[in-house]
């Protein structure tokens, strides 16, 4: 699914800004936590209050 961040995220030396969009996958089928891959190759997790869905998985 495609997500858009609603909060700035800091993960190590990487910073992900509000409004940036990423391709993400759910961690578990019933979870609302998603994981996406940063440009550096690092996997980053975002919780439901840190993103909104831009497009469902079936649209991609």
C-alpha positions in Angstrom: 0.0 0.0 0.0 1.1 3.6 -0.5 1.3 5.7 2.7 1.9 9.4 3.4 3.5 10.3 6.7 1.6 12.6 9.1 4.5 13.0 11.5 8.2 13.4 11.1 10.1 10.2 11.9 13.7 9.9 13.0 15.4 6.5 12.7 19.1 6.5 13.4 20.7 9.1 11.1 17.7 9.1 8.7 14.8 11.6 9.0 11.5 11.1 7.2 9.4 14.2 6.9 5.6 14.8 7.1 4.0 14.5 3.7 6.5 12.1 2.2 5.0 9.0 0.5 6.3 5.5 0.6 5.4 2.0 -0.5 4.7 0.0 2.7 3.5 -3.4 3.8 1.6 -4.3 7.0 3.7 -6.1 9.6 1.0 -8.6 10.4 -2.5 -9.1 8.8 -4.3 -7.6 11.8 -1.7 -5.0 12.6 -1.9 -1.3 11.7 1.9 -1.0 11.9 3.6 -0.8 8.5 7.1 -1.2 7.3 8.8 0.6 4.4 12.4 0.7 3.0 14.3 4.0 3.2 16.6 5.1 0.3 19.5 4.0 2.5 18.1 0.4 2.4 17.1 0.5 6.1 13.7 -0.9 7.1 11.5 1.6 8.9 8.3 1.0 10.8 5.5 3.5 11.2 2.5 3.2 13.5 -1.1 4.0 12.6 -1.0 7.5 14.1 2.1 8.4 12.0 0.7 7.8 8.5 -2.4 7.7 6.3 -3.2 5.4 3.5 -2.9 7.0 0.1 -3.7 4.0 -2.0 -4.8 0.5 -1.0 -2.7 -2.5 -1.9 -5.1 -3.7 -4.6 -4.6 -0.4 -6.5 -0.9 -0.9 -7.0 
